[in-house]
Amino acid sequence: MKLYGLKNCDTCKKALKALSAAGREMTFIDVRADGVAADDLASWIRGHGMDAMVNTRSTTWRGLDEATRARAGSPDGALALLQEHPALMKRPVIVDGDSSHVGWTKDVQDRLLG
């Protein structure tokens, strides 16, 4: 199982702690330091949608100009934006085999923790 996030993100820390406590082996990938493969990002955008992947409530988003924000309106634009600004990715993204989950909602917790 892989968890993509930021090392100082409280939600990512909570997810890591809960999954580890449940005996799940985790590999943590810091999206800012380690990056994310474009193929993975594209797959998540296709599977979850642009709105699920681009965090429009983040400090990073608020710091972008309108023209840059408008790029998030298409899958290719969202992909490019997430590659340029990895902190815009909603997190954590948890990959478990062939499935991926965005966020640490009750629904995701139920699926991954049983």
Order of alpha helices (4+ residues) and beta strands (2+ residues): beta-alpha-beta-alpha-alpha-alpha-alpha-alpha-beta-beta-alpha
